[in-house]
């Protein structure tokens, strides 16, 4: 059995052990599906490079129909990473997004959906990076799983210690503003990994398209945890 199937089976058999990542009422809230591929003709390269302008675009989209969050990104081939030298390398650029993003207001609470411990944390403080990042480790009946939370507020790192216990639905941080979150519109990057591969306080959230199969084996779909239905995403 693959780790992906083990995870799906654990969640199906233990739904009470899986909590929330953000506050969301499945009956009344809606999610706006953002598309940051080349198909998005509304955003120019100049718009995306200007964080304040990019933020205004995100805010306007959410306000138009009273969406709680913008969402999307798992295995999405995004053109917007050309904004940062971190991804726009001379060799094949990194464009394939490996996690799920929640776009919303700075200060939005972020929670641990599973009981676990603090594996590592770091402020990845360079333009286009994660900014404040927390990685938790979980033992799901013998299956090892790591959850990554990027673009958080700086204050969330205060008082953290390696191995610290974190309970299901415990708040671990909040969406950081663009001056502290790696210079992005406020959002959360949420990602799952089976193996940290010696990374500490960081793990790639974007890879080269040629590496898709390699990363896809280690990084399952976050919606296994989030459990958002198609009827919720517009």
Residue frames as a rotation matrix with the C-alpha (Angstrom) as fourth column:
UNK 1
0.580 0.815 0.000 0.00
0.815 -0.580 0.000 0.00
0.000 0.000 -1.000 0.00
UNK 2
-0.196 -0.654 0.730 1.35
0.591 -0.673 -0.444 3.43
0.782 0.345 0.519 -0.92
UNK 3
-0.818 -0.123 -0.562 1.69
0.546 -0.477 -0.689 6.20
-0.184 -0.870 0.458 1.70
UNK 4
-0.824 0.566 0.020 -1.00
-0.496 -0.739 0.456 8.12
0.273 0.366 0.890 -0.21
UNK 5
-0.072 0.834 -0.547 -3.46
-0.115 0.538 0.835 5.26
0.991 0.123 0.057 0.27
UNK 6
-0.397 -0.143 -0.907 -2.42
0.824 0.379 -0.421 4.84
0.404 -0.914 -0.033 3.91
UNK 7
-0.985 0.013 -0.174 -3.18
0.066 -0.895 -0.440 8.52
-0.161 -0.445 0.881 4.51
UNK 8
-0.523 0.844 -0.119 -6.54
-0.614 -0.276 0.739 8.35
0.591 0.460 0.663 2.74
UNK 9
-0.039 0.489 -0.872 -7.48
0.326 0.831 0.451 5.25
0.945 -0.267 -0.191 4.75
UNK 10
-0.701 -0.272 -0.660 -6.43
0.703 -0.107 -0.703 6.83
0.120 -0.956 0.266 8.06
UNK 11
-0.935 0.355 -0.012 -8.55
-0.352 -0.930 -0.107 9.92
-0.050 -0.096 0.994 7.41
UNK 12
-0.281 0.872 -0.400 -11.54
-0.488 0.229 0.842 7.83
0.826 0.432 0.361 6.31
UNK 13
0.017 0.244 -0.970 -11.34
0.523 0.824 0.216 5.63
0.852 -0.511 -0.113 9.41
UNK 14
-0.248 -0.210 -0.946 -10.51
0.956 -0.210 -0.204 8.41
-0.156 -0.955 0.253 11.90
UNK 15
0.021 0.283 0.959 -12.45
0.610 -0.764 0.212 11.52
0.792 0.581 -0.188 10.83
UNK 16
0.910 0.392 -0.137 -12.66
0.329 -0.478 0.814 12.72
0.254 -0.786 -0.564 14.44
UNK 17
0.346 -0.868 -0.357 -8.86
0.708 -0.009 0.707 13.07
-0.616 -0.497 0.611 14.57
UNK 18
-0.502 -0.476 0.722 -8.75
0.850 -0.427 0.309 15.53
0.161 0.769 0.619 11.69
UNK 19
0.064 0.494 -0.867 -9.41
0.644 -0.684 -0.342 19.19
-0.763 -0.536 -0.362 12.47
UNK 20
0.906 0.369 0.206 -9.24
0.406 -0.623 -0.669 22.49
-0.119 0.690 -0.714 10.65
UNK 21
-0.208 -0.950 0.235 -6.46
0.975 -0.219 -0.024 24.53
0.075 0.224 0.972 9.06
UNK 22
-0.958 0.060 0.282 -8.48
-0.065 -0.998 -0.009 27.77
0.281 -0.027 0.959 8.88
UNK 23
-0.536 0.844 -0.020 -11.89
0.000 -0.024 -1.000 28.78
-0.844 -0.536 0.013 10.16
UNK 24
-0.842 0.295 -0.451 -14.47
-0.500 -0.114 0.859 27.77
0.202 0.949 0.243 7.58
UNK 25
-0.270 0.849 0.454 -18.18
-0.367 0.345 -0.864 26.96
-0.890 -0.400 0.218 7.69
UNK 26
-0.933 -0.166 0.318 -18.87
0.182 0.545 0.818 24.46
-0.309 0.822 -0.479 4.92
UNK 27
-0.141 0.971 0.194 -22.59
0.926 0.199 -0.321 25.38
-0.350 0.134 -0.927 4.99
UNK 28
0.746 0.548 -0.379 -22.28
0.458 -0.835 -0.304 29.15
-0.483 0.053 -0.874 4.58
UNK 29
0.179 -0.763 -0.621 -18.77
-0.387 -0.635 0.668 30.06
-0.904 0.121 -0.409 3.36
UNK 30
0.968 0.077 0.238 -17.48
0.189 0.400 -0.897 29.84
-0.165 0.913 0.373 -0.18
UNK 31
0.044 -0.998 -0.035 -14.04
0.261 -0.022 0.965 29.51
-0.964 -0.051 0.260 -1.71
UNK 32
0.816 0.132 -0.564 -12.93
-0.455 -0.456 -0.765 31.30
-0.358 0.880 -0.312 -4.87
UNK 33
0.545 -0.623 0.561 -10.75
0.658 0.733 0.176 29.14
-0.520 0.273 0.809 -7.12
UNK 34
0.522 -0.474 -0.709 -7.78
-0.532 -0.831 0.164 31.25
-0.667 0.292 -0.686 -8.19
UNK 35
0.793 -0.317 0.521 -5.96
0.587 0.627 -0.512 30.41
-0.164 0.712 0.683 -11.42
UNK 36
0.577 -0.668 -0.470 -2.36
-0.411 -0.735 0.540 31.57
-0.706 -0.118 -0.698 -11.55
UNK 37
0.019 -0.505 0.863 -1.41
0.699 0.624 0.350 29.72
-0.715 0.596 0.365 -14.73
UNK 38
-0.914 -0.404 -0.028 -0.78
0.234 -0.584 0.778 31.36
-0.331 0.704 0.628 -18.11
UNK 39
-0.369 0.861 0.350 -4.57
0.830 0.137 0.540 31.22
0.417 0.490 -0.765 -18.65
UNK 40
0.339 0.458 -0.822 -5.02
0.802 -0.597 -0.001 34.14
-0.491 -0.659 -0.570 -16.25
UNK 41
-0.153 -0.341 0.927 -5.02
0.863 -0.503 -0.043 37.18
0.481 0.794 0.372 -18.53
UNK 42
0.822 0.541 0.180 -6.09
0.372 -0.749 0.549 39.65
0.432 -0.384 -0.816 -15.84
UNK 43
0.775 -0.598 -0.207 -2.73
0.020 -0.304 0.953 39.76
-0.632 -0.742 -0.223 -14.08
UNK 44
0.796 -0.600 -0.082 0.31
-0.203 -0.137 -0.970 41.03
0.571 0.788 -0.231 -15.95
UNK 45
0.205 -0.823 -0.529 3.88
0.783 0.462 -0.417 40.28
0.588 -0.329 0.739 -14.95
UNK 46
-0.600 -0.404 0.691 4.12
0.029 -0.874 -0.486 43.88
0.799 -0.271 0.536 -13.75
UNK 47
0.330 0.809 0.486 1.02
-0.612 -0.209 0.763 43.46
0.719 -0.549 0.426 -11.56
UNK 48
0.850 0.008 -0.527 2.41
0.274 0.847 0.455 40.36
0.450 -0.531 0.718 -9.89
UNK 49
-0.128 -0.989 -0.080 5.84
0.716 -0.036 -0.697 41.92
0.686 -0.146 0.713 -9.35
UNK 50
-0.603 0.039 0.797 4.23
-0.390 -0.886 -0.251 44.82
0.696 -0.462 0.549 -7.45
UNK 51
-0.824 0.225 -0.520 3.09
0.492 0.739 -0.460 43.19
0.281 -0.635 -0.720 -4.19
UNK 52
-0.722 0.582 -0.375 0.76
-0.059 -0.592 -0.803 46.04
-0.690 -0.557 0.462 -3.23
UNK 53
-0.378 0.577 -0.724 -0.96
-0.925 -0.278 0.261 45.93
-0.050 0.768 0.639 -6.63
UNK 54
-0.649 0.085 -0.756 -1.13
-0.141 0.963 0.229 42.13
0.748 0.256 -0.613 -6.52
UNK 55
-0.892 0.298 -0.340 -2.73
0.417 0.254 -0.873 42.36
-0.174 -0.920 -0.351 -3.06
UNK 56
-0.549 0.720 -0.425 -5.37
-0.558 -0.694 -0.455 44.81
-0.623 -0.012 0.783 -4.27
UNK 57
-0.426 0.371 -0.825 -6.28
-0.754 0.359 0.550 42.42
0.501 0.856 0.127 -7.09
UNK 58
-0.772 0.098 -0.628 -6.70
0.309 0.921 -0.236 39.53
0.556 -0.377 -0.741 -4.63
UNK 59
-0.832 0.452 -0.322 -8.78
0.194 -0.306 -0.932 41.66
-0.520 -0.838 0.167 -2.24
UNK 60
-0.491 0.661 -0.568 -11.04
-0.818 -0.574 0.039 42.88
-0.300 0.484 0.822 -5.04
UNK 61
-0.537 0.253 -0.804 -11.68
-0.416 0.750 0.514 39.37
0.733 0.611 -0.298 -6.31
UNK 62
-0.802 0.208 -0.560 -12.66
0.540 0.652 -0.531 38.13
0.254 -0.729 -0.636 -2.86
UNK 63
-0.771 0.488 -0.409 -14.86
-0.019 -0.660 -0.751 41.16
-0.637 -0.571 0.518 -2.16
UNK 64
-0.797 0.442 -0.411 -16.81
-0.558 -0.279 0.782 40.91
0.231 0.853 0.469 -5.42
UNK 65
0.040 0.835 -0.549 -18.91
-0.340 0.528 0.778 37.97
0.940 0.155 0.305 -4.25
UNK 66
0.362 0.112 0.925 -18.11
-0.915 -0.147 0.376 37.88
0.178 -0.983 0.049 -0.55
UNK 67
0.525 -0.299 -0.797 -15.77
0.050 0.945 -0.322 34.89
0.850 0.129 0.511 -0.69
UNK 68
0.977 -0.206 0.043 -14.17
-0.042 0.011 0.999 33.84
-0.207 -0.978 0.002 2.61
UNK 69
0.064 -0.995 0.071 -10.92
-0.161 0.060 0.985 32.75
-0.985 -0.075 -0.156 0.94
UNK 70
0.509 -0.139 -0.849 -9.26
-0.841 0.129 -0.525 32.36
0.182 0.982 -0.052 -2.40
UNK 71
0.352 -0.347 0.869 -7.91
-0.374 0.799 0.470 28.84
-0.858 -0.491 0.151 -2.79
UNK 72
0.985 0.046 -0.163 -5.90
-0.167 0.446 -0.879 26.71
0.032 0.894 0.447 -5.17
UNK 73
0.407 -0.905 -0.122 -2.51
-0.913 -0.407 -0.027 25.74
-0.025 0.122 -0.992 -6.35
UNK 74
0.206 -0.415 0.886 -1.89
-0.337 0.820 0.463 22.01
-0.919 -0.394 0.029 -5.80
UNK 75
-0.273 -0.502 0.821 0.24
0.607 0.572 0.551 20.87
-0.746 0.649 0.149 -8.76
UNK 76
0.847 0.531 0.001 -0.64
0.375 -0.597 -0.709 24.09
-0.376 0.601 -0.705 -10.61
UNK 77
-0.112 -0.886 0.450 1.91
0.991 -0.067 0.115 25.29
-0.072 0.459 0.886 -13.18
UNK 78
0.686 0.471 -0.555 2.14
0.567 -0.824 0.002 28.96
-0.456 -0.317 -0.832 -12.23
UNK 79
0.302 -0.548 0.780 3.62
0.712 -0.414 -0.567 31.78
0.634 0.727 0.265 -14.29
UNK 80
0.886 0.179 0.428 3.67
-0.054 -0.877 0.477 34.22
0.461 -0.446 -0.768 -11.35
UNK 81
0.757 -0.620 -0.205 6.93
0.456 0.277 0.846 32.85
-0.468 -0.734 0.492 -9.93
UNK 82
0.199 -0.672 0.713 8.86
0.838 -0.260 -0.479 34.86
0.508 0.693 0.512 -12.51
UNK 83
0.801 0.180 0.571 8.53
-0.068 -0.920 0.385 37.68
0.595 -0.348 -0.725 -9.94
UNK 84
0.753 -0.493 0.436 11.35
-0.538 -0.080 0.839 36.22
-0.379 -0.867 -0.325 -7.83
UNK 85
0.086 -0.838 -0.539 14.90
-0.879 0.190 -0.436 35.13
0.468 0.511 -0.721 -8.62
UNK 86
-0.330 -0.131 0.935 14.32
-0.754 0.632 -0.178 32.38
-0.568 -0.763 -0.307 -6.07
UNK 87
0.269 0.561 0.783 12.29
0.092 0.794 -0.601 30.50
-0.959 0.234 0.162 -8.71
UNK 88
0.970 0.165 -0.178 13.28
-0.134 -0.245 -0.960 32.14
-0.202 0.956 -0.215 -12.01
UNK 89
0.252 -0.940 0.230 16.60
-0.063 0.222 0.973 30.37
-0.966 -0.259 -0.003 -12.41
UNK 90
-0.230 -0.447 -0.865 18.81
-0.883 -0.278 0.378 30.22
-0.410 0.850 -0.331 -15.52
UNK 91
-1.000 -0.029 -0.001 18.18
-0.028 0.938 0.344 26.48
-0.010 0.344 -0.939 -15.83
UNK 92
-0.376 0.925 -0.059 14.61
0.449 0.238 0.861 25.17
0.811 0.298 -0.504 -16.02
UNK 93
-0.637 0.133 0.760 12.66
-0.562 -0.755 -0.338 27.60
0.529 -0.642 0.556 -13.79
UNK 94
-0.889 0.398 -0.228 10.59
0.448 0.648 -0.615 26.39
-0.097 -0.649 -0.755 -10.86
UNK 95
-0.740 0.670 0.053 6.91
-0.554 -0.652 0.518 26.88
0.382 0.355 0.853 -11.65
UNK 96
-0.150 0.725 -0.672 4.96
0.079 0.687 0.723 23.86
0.985 0.055 -0.161 -10.30
UNK 97
-0.271 0.143 0.952 3.21
-0.854 -0.492 -0.169 24.68
0.444 -0.859 0.255 -7.03
UNK 98
-0.650 -0.191 -0.736 3.24
-0.025 0.973 -0.230 21.80
0.760 -0.131 -0.637 -4.54
UNK 99
-0.890 0.327 -0.319 0.87
0.375 0.124 -0.919 22.95
-0.261 -0.937 -0.233 -1.80
UNK 100
0.045 0.940 0.337 -2.55
0.893 -0.189 0.409 24.51
0.449 0.282 -0.848 -1.39
UNK 101
-0.917 -0.353 0.187 -2.92
0.267 -0.890 -0.371 28.25
0.298 -0.290 0.910 -0.84
UNK 102
0.225 0.919 -0.324 -5.56
0.974 -0.224 0.041 30.10
-0.035 -0.325 -0.945 1.17
UNK 103
-0.716 -0.402 0.571 -5.71
0.470 -0.882 -0.031 33.80
0.516 0.246 0.820 0.22
UNK 104
0.432 0.879 -0.204 -7.38
0.755 -0.228 0.615 36.14
0.494 -0.419 -0.762 2.70
UNK 105
0.784 -0.035 0.620 -6.86
-0.221 -0.949 0.226 38.87
0.580 -0.314 -0.752 5.26
UNK 106
-0.400 -0.916 -0.035 -3.65
-0.087 0.075 -0.993 39.33
0.913 -0.394 -0.109 7.22
UNK 107
-0.645 0.110 0.756 -4.20
-0.763 -0.156 -0.628 38.09
0.049 -0.982 0.185 10.76
UNK 108
0.427 0.801 -0.421 -6.45
-0.751 0.573 0.328 35.19
0.503 0.176 0.846 9.70
UNK 109
0.197 -0.361 0.911 -5.88
-0.824 0.443 0.354 32.39
-0.531 -0.821 -0.210 12.27
UNK 110
0.066 -0.283 -0.957 -4.07
-0.688 0.682 -0.249 29.20
0.723 0.675 -0.150 11.22
UNK 111
0.461 0.238 0.855 -4.58
-0.834 0.446 0.326 25.90
-0.304 -0.863 0.404 13.06
UNK 112
-0.770 -0.636 -0.046 -2.95
-0.631 0.750 0.199 22.48
-0.092 0.182 -0.979 13.26
UNK 113
0.118 0.906 -0.407 -5.43
-0.896 0.274 0.350 19.95
0.428 0.323 0.844 11.80
UNK 114
0.566 -0.016 -0.824 -3.72
0.128 0.989 0.069 16.99
0.814 -0.144 0.562 13.49
UNK 115
0.921 -0.344 0.181 -2.09
-0.228 -0.099 0.969 16.35
-0.315 -0.934 -0.169 16.84
UNK 116
0.670 -0.742 0.042 1.67
0.493 0.402 -0.772 16.39
0.556 0.537 0.634 16.51
UNK 117
0.435 -0.625 -0.648 4.95
0.623 -0.311 0.718 18.01
-0.650 -0.716 0.254 17.47
UNK 118
0.826 -0.242 -0.509 7.03
-0.446 -0.833 -0.327 20.89
-0.345 0.497 -0.796 16.16
UNK 119
0.711 -0.607 0.356 9.56
0.697 0.676 -0.239 19.43
-0.095 0.418 0.903 13.71
UNK 120
-0.492 -0.869 -0.054 11.20
0.838 -0.489 0.243 22.75
-0.237 0.074 0.969 12.84
UNK 121
0.739 0.671 -0.070 10.59
0.625 -0.720 -0.303 26.42
-0.254 0.181 -0.950 12.14
UNK 122
-0.454 -0.890 -0.036 12.36
0.777 -0.416 0.473 29.32
-0.436 0.186 0.881 10.47
UNK 123
0.533 0.494 -0.687 11.85
0.005 -0.814 -0.581 32.77
-0.846 0.307 -0.436 9.07
UNK 124
-0.129 -0.510 0.851 12.71
0.887 0.324 0.329 32.21
-0.443 0.797 0.410 5.40
UNK 125
0.504 0.392 -0.770 13.07
0.340 -0.909 -0.241 35.92
-0.794 -0.140 -0.591 4.92
UNK 126
-0.765 -0.619 -0.175 13.84
0.120 -0.404 0.907 36.72
-0.632 0.673 0.384 1.31
UNK 127
-0.342 0.681 -0.648 11.72
-0.809 -0.564 -0.165 38.13
-0.478 0.468 0.743 -1.49
UNK 128
0.029 0.504 -0.863 9.25
-0.866 0.443 0.230 35.52
0.499 0.741 0.450 -2.74
UNK 129
-0.778 -0.356 -0.518 10.09
-0.077 0.871 -0.485 32.94
0.624 -0.337 -0.705 -0.05
UNK 130
-0.106 0.775 -0.624 7.86
0.673 0.518 0.529 31.54
0.732 -0.364 -0.576 2.72
UNK 131
-0.038 0.034 0.999 8.69
-0.623 -0.782 0.003 34.13
0.781 -0.623 0.051 5.38
UNK 132
-0.447 -0.096 0.889 7.85
-0.863 0.309 -0.400 32.67
-0.236 -0.946 -0.221 8.84
UNK 133
0.023 0.321 -0.947 7.40
-0.623 0.745 0.238 28.92
0.782 0.584 0.217 8.43
UNK 134
-0.164 -0.022 0.986 6.34
-0.884 0.446 -0.137 26.14
-0.437 -0.895 -0.093 10.80
UNK 135
-0.195 0.076 -0.978 6.63
-0.590 0.788 0.179 22.41
0.784 0.612 -0.109 10.08
UNK 136
0.117 0.336 0.935 4.80
-0.947 0.322 0.003 19.89
-0.300 -0.885 0.356 12.26
UNK 137
-0.748 -0.365 -0.554 5.38
-0.492 0.866 0.093 16.14
0.445 0.342 -0.827 12.50
UNK 138
0.156 0.894 0.419 2.50
-0.981 0.191 -0.041 13.67
-0.117 -0.404 0.907 12.94
UNK 139
-0.942 -0.333 0.039 2.34
-0.330 0.942 0.063 9.94
-0.058 0.046 -0.997 13.64
UNK 140
-0.021 0.985 -0.170 -0.83
-0.999 -0.027 -0.029 8.50
-0.033 0.169 0.985 12.13
UNK 141
0.777 0.302 0.552 -0.91
-0.395 0.917 0.055 4.90
-0.489 -0.261 0.832 13.35
UNK 142
0.253 -0.802 0.541 2.66
0.464 0.591 0.660 4.40
-0.849 0.084 0.522 12.17
UNK 143
0.352 -0.109 0.930 2.43
0.894 -0.255 -0.369 6.60
0.277 0.961 0.008 9.07
UNK 144
-0.309 -0.542 -0.781 4.75
0.681 -0.700 0.216 9.59
-0.664 -0.465 0.586 9.33
UNK 145
0.333 0.449 0.829 3.32
0.866 -0.493 -0.082 12.84
0.372 0.746 -0.553 7.95
UNK 146
-0.614 -0.512 -0.601 4.65
0.662 -0.749 -0.039 16.39
-0.430 -0.421 0.798 8.01
UNK 147
0.519 0.763 0.384 2.56
0.853 -0.491 -0.177 19.52
0.053 0.420 -0.906 7.54
UNK 148
-0.635 -0.772 -0.023 4.08
0.768 -0.634 0.087 22.84
-0.082 0.038 0.996 6.44
UNK 149
0.609 0.770 -0.189 2.61
0.765 -0.634 -0.117 26.31
-0.210 -0.073 -0.975 7.05
UNK 150
-0.479 -0.852 0.209 4.24
0.874 -0.441 0.204 29.16
-0.082 0.281 0.956 5.13
UNK 151
-0.499 0.168 0.850 3.77
0.285 -0.895 0.344 32.94
0.818 0.414 0.399 4.93
UNK 152
0.304 0.597 -0.743 2.82
0.888 0.104 0.447 33.25
0.344 -0.796 -0.498 8.59
UNK 153
0.825 -0.019 0.564 3.17
-0.184 -0.954 0.237 36.22
0.534 -0.300 -0.791 10.95
UNK 154
-0.135 -0.991 0.014 6.54
-0.272 0.024 -0.962 36.75
0.953 -0.134 -0.273 12.63
UNK 155
-0.155 0.102 0.983 5.06
-0.970 -0.203 -0.131 36.59
0.186 -0.974 0.131 16.14
UNK 156
0.811 0.571 -0.129 4.06
-0.543 0.816 0.198 32.93
0.218 -0.090 0.972 15.67
UNK 157
0.331 -0.768 -0.548 7.71
0.138 0.614 -0.777 31.85
0.933 0.182 0.309 15.95
UNK 158
-0.274 -0.430 0.860 8.13
-0.731 -0.489 -0.477 33.37
0.626 -0.759 -0.180 19.39
UNK 159
-0.070 0.206 0.976 8.33
-0.940 0.313 -0.133 30.75
-0.333 -0.927 0.172 22.13
UNK 160
0.829 0.339 -0.445 8.36
-0.497 0.813 -0.305 27.74
0.259 0.474 0.842 19.80
UNK 161
-0.096 -0.878 0.469 10.66
-0.864 0.308 0.399 24.82
-0.494 -0.367 -0.788 20.61
UNK 162
-0.381 -0.119 -0.917 11.59
-0.719 0.661 0.213 21.67
0.581 0.741 -0.338 18.74
UNK 163
-0.795 0.108 -0.597 9.50
0.274 0.942 -0.194 18.70
0.541 -0.318 -0.779 19.81
UNK 164
-0.845 0.523 0.112 6.84
-0.425 -0.528 -0.735 20.90
-0.326 -0.669 0.669 21.39
UNK 165
-0.658 0.673 0.338 3.43
0.678 0.724 -0.124 19.20
-0.328 0.148 -0.933 21.43
UNK 166
-0.825 0.495 -0.272 0.69
-0.560 -0.780 0.279 20.73
-0.074 0.383 0.921 19.30
UNK 167
-0.531 0.713 0.458 -2.92
0.194 0.629 -0.753 19.64
-0.825 -0.311 -0.472 19.67
UNK 168
-0.530 0.487 0.695 -5.55
0.831 0.133 0.540 19.24
0.170 0.863 -0.475 16.96
UNK 169
0.428 0.744 0.513 -7.24
0.698 -0.633 0.336 22.60
0.575 0.214 -0.790 16.24
UNK 170
0.320 -0.411 -0.853 -4.61
0.695 -0.511 0.507 24.53
-0.644 -0.755 0.122 18.23
UNK 171
0.997 -0.013 0.073 -3.85
0.038 -0.752 -0.658 27.90
0.063 0.659 -0.750 16.69
UNK 172
0.352 -0.936 0.009 -0.22
0.845 0.322 0.427 27.98
-0.402 -0.142 0.904 15.59
UNK 173
-0.756 -0.622 -0.203 -0.10
0.469 -0.731 0.497 31.33
-0.457 0.281 0.844 13.78
UNK 174
0.411 0.845 -0.342 -1.86
0.259 -0.468 -0.845 33.70
-0.874 0.259 -0.412 11.43
UNK 175
0.560 -0.189 0.807 -1.55
0.808 -0.089 -0.582 34.95
0.182 0.978 0.102 7.86
UNK 176
-0.222 -0.712 -0.667 1.37
0.709 -0.587 0.391 37.38
-0.669 -0.386 0.635 7.81
UNK 177
0.783 0.395 -0.481 1.17
-0.004 -0.770 -0.639 40.77
-0.622 0.502 -0.601 6.13
UNK 178
0.904 -0.355 0.238 3.27
0.328 0.220 -0.919 41.46
0.274 0.909 0.315 3.04
UNK 179
0.489 -0.771 0.408 6.06
-0.713 -0.622 -0.322 43.13
0.503 -0.134 -0.854 5.02
UNK 180
-0.084 -0.510 0.856 6.75
-0.922 0.366 0.127 39.91
-0.378 -0.779 -0.501 6.97
UNK 181
0.483 0.463 0.743 5.49
-0.283 0.886 -0.368 36.97
-0.829 -0.033 0.559 4.89
UNK 182
-0.255 -0.638 0.726 8.05
0.598 0.486 0.637 36.87
-0.760 0.597 0.258 2.09
UNK 183
-0.677 0.041 -0.735 6.52
-0.366 -0.885 0.287 39.85
-0.639 0.463 0.614 0.27
UNK 184
-0.845 0.525 0.100 3.28
0.409 0.515 0.753 38.26
0.344 0.677 -0.651 -0.91
UNK 185
-0.175 0.887 0.427 -0.39
-0.652 -0.429 0.625 39.20
0.738 -0.168 0.653 -0.61
UNK 186
-0.422 -0.014 0.907 -1.55
-0.861 0.321 -0.396 37.69
-0.285 -0.947 -0.147 2.70
UNK 187
0.508 0.583 -0.635 -2.12
-0.688 0.717 0.108 33.95
0.518 0.382 0.765 2.36
UNK 188
0.238 -0.390 0.889 -1.23
-0.666 0.601 0.442 30.56
-0.707 -0.697 -0.116 3.81
UNK 189
-0.023 -0.302 -0.953 0.78
-0.801 0.576 -0.164 27.95
0.598 0.760 -0.255 1.95
UNK 190
0.279 0.212 0.937 -0.30
-0.782 0.616 0.094 24.56
-0.557 -0.759 0.338 3.36
UNK 191
0.152 -0.353 -0.923 1.59
-0.807 0.495 -0.322 21.46
0.571 0.794 -0.210 2.27
UNK 192
0.810 0.123 0.574 1.88
-0.441 0.772 0.457 17.78
-0.387 -0.624 0.679 3.21
UNK 193
0.059 -0.814 -0.577 5.04
-0.840 0.273 -0.470 15.66
0.540 0.512 -0.668 3.02
UNK 194
0.938 0.190 -0.291 5.77
-0.045 0.897 0.440 12.04
0.344 -0.399 0.850 3.94
UNK 195
0.389 -0.891 -0.235 9.54
0.917 0.350 0.193 12.58
-0.090 -0.291 0.953 4.13
UNK 196
0.869 -0.075 -0.489 11.43
0.027 -0.980 0.198 15.78
-0.494 -0.185 -0.850 5.00
UNK 197
0.712 -0.606 0.355 14.55
0.625 0.315 -0.714 14.58
0.321 0.730 0.603 3.16
UNK 198
-0.161 -0.855 -0.493 16.86
0.987 -0.143 -0.074 16.38
-0.007 -0.499 0.867 5.63
UNK 199
-0.262 0.135 0.956 15.15
0.235 -0.951 0.199 19.78
0.936 0.277 0.217 5.20
UNK 200
-0.332 0.118 -0.936 14.80
0.941 -0.033 -0.337 21.82
-0.071 -0.992 -0.100 8.39
UNK 201
-0.256 0.313 -0.915 12.50
0.300 -0.874 -0.383 24.83
-0.919 -0.372 0.130 8.71
UNK 202
-0.127 0.136 -0.983 11.94
-0.856 -0.516 0.039 24.73
-0.502 0.846 0.182 4.98
UNK 203
-0.358 -0.018 0.934 10.90
0.404 0.898 0.172 22.39
-0.842 0.439 -0.314 2.17
UNK 204
-0.997 -0.068 -0.038 10.37
-0.002 -0.469 0.883 23.22
-0.078 0.880 0.468 -1.52
UNK 205
-0.189 0.979 -0.074 6.88
0.123 -0.052 -0.991 24.52
-0.974 -0.196 -0.111 -2.21
UNK 206
0.753 0.284 -0.593 7.60
-0.525 -0.283 -0.802 24.98
-0.396 0.916 -0.064 -5.90
UNK 207
-0.013 -0.780 0.625 9.53
0.128 0.619 0.775 22.65
-0.992 0.091 0.092 -8.20
UNK 208
-0.671 -0.254 -0.696 10.52
-0.660 -0.223 0.717 22.28
-0.338 0.941 -0.018 -11.83
UNK 209
0.370 0.898 -0.239 7.87
-0.912 0.301 -0.279 20.68
-0.178 0.321 0.930 -14.02
UNK 210
0.088 -0.420 -0.903 10.32
-0.562 0.728 -0.393 17.92
0.823 0.542 -0.172 -14.97
UNK 211
-0.886 -0.462 0.040 10.44
-0.261 0.425 -0.866 16.96
0.383 -0.778 -0.498 -11.27
UNK 212
-0.135 0.944 0.300 6.66
-0.902 -0.242 0.357 16.57
0.410 -0.222 0.884 -10.91
UNK 213
0.515 0.388 -0.764 6.53
-0.171 0.920 0.352 12.78
0.840 -0.051 0.540 -10.48
UNK 214
-0.420 -0.775 -0.473 9.38
0.415 0.299 -0.859 12.82
0.807 -0.557 0.196 -7.96
UNK 215
-0.927 0.067 0.370 7.68
-0.323 -0.645 -0.692 15.39
0.192 -0.761 0.619 -5.74
UNK 216
-0.029 0.998 -0.061 4.17
-0.831 0.009 0.556 14.08
0.555 0.067 0.829 -6.27
UNK 217
0.068 -0.010 -0.998 5.21
0.223 0.975 0.005 10.77
0.972 -0.223 0.069 -4.68
UNK 218
-0.677 -0.460 -0.575 6.25
0.647 0.000 -0.762 12.57
0.350 -0.888 0.298 -1.48
UNK 219
-0.937 0.307 -0.164 3.57
-0.204 -0.866 -0.457 15.29
-0.283 -0.395 0.874 -1.44
UNK 220
-0.558 0.798 0.228 -0.08
0.827 0.559 0.066 14.19
-0.075 0.225 -0.971 -1.30
UNK 221
-0.305 0.583 0.753 -3.05
0.319 -0.682 0.658 16.40
0.897 0.441 0.023 -2.14
UNK 222
-0.984 -0.102 0.145 -3.76
-0.088 -0.424 -0.901 18.68
0.153 -0.900 0.408 0.87
UNK 223
-0.267 0.960 0.088 -7.48
-0.853 -0.277 0.442 18.28
0.449 0.043 0.892 0.21
UNK 224
-0.179 0.133 -0.975 -7.22
0.276 0.958 0.080 14.86
0.944 -0.255 -0.208 1.85
UNK 225
-0.733 -0.146 -0.664 -6.98
0.680 -0.138 -0.720 16.86
0.013 -0.980 0.201 5.07
UNK 226
-0.944 0.298 -0.142 -9.05
-0.286 -0.953 -0.101 19.89
-0.166 -0.055 0.985 4.06
UNK 227
-0.652 0.697 0.299 -11.98
0.679 0.712 -0.180 17.89
-0.339 0.086 -0.937 2.62
UNK 228
-0.460 0.493 -0.738 -13.42
-0.437 -0.850 -0.295 20.72
-0.773 0.187 0.607 0.53
UNK 229
-0.025 0.555 0.832 -16.21
0.629 0.656 -0.418 19.61
-0.777 0.512 -0.365 -1.79
UNK 230
-0.706 -0.216 0.675 -16.64
0.704 -0.317 0.635 20.85
0.076 0.923 0.376 -5.36
UNK 231
0.274 0.919 0.282 -19.86
0.809 -0.379 0.450 22.60
0.520 0.105 -0.847 -4.33
UNK 232
0.599 -0.108 -0.794 -17.88
0.615 -0.573 0.542 24.84
-0.514 -0.812 -0.277 -1.94
UNK 233
-0.428 -0.864 -0.267 -15.31
0.352 -0.431 0.831 25.98
-0.832 0.261 0.489 -4.52
UNK 234
0.679 0.727 -0.098 -16.53
0.267 -0.370 -0.890 28.48
-0.683 0.579 -0.446 -7.11
